[in-house]
Amino acid sequence: MTDPLPITVVAGSPTDEEAAAIAALFSTLLLEQAVSAEPLPQPAARTAWDRSRRALRTPWPVERDWRSR
């Protein structure tokens, strides 16, 4: 675990709730910064076969019999 960052109040006197809100805000910002530093996983590259293949036929209608066409 890392040492907490020193936070100094330079004006006013925050209540305990206000100080907790500021601490929560900074911890959330630091967490978001740490998460965004990790590169997101990239989807696997598509092969030439996947890029070039297409549907050659339309699906056979289920409601008809194959002989009724």
Order of alpha helices (4+ residues) and beta strands (2+ residues): alpha-alpha
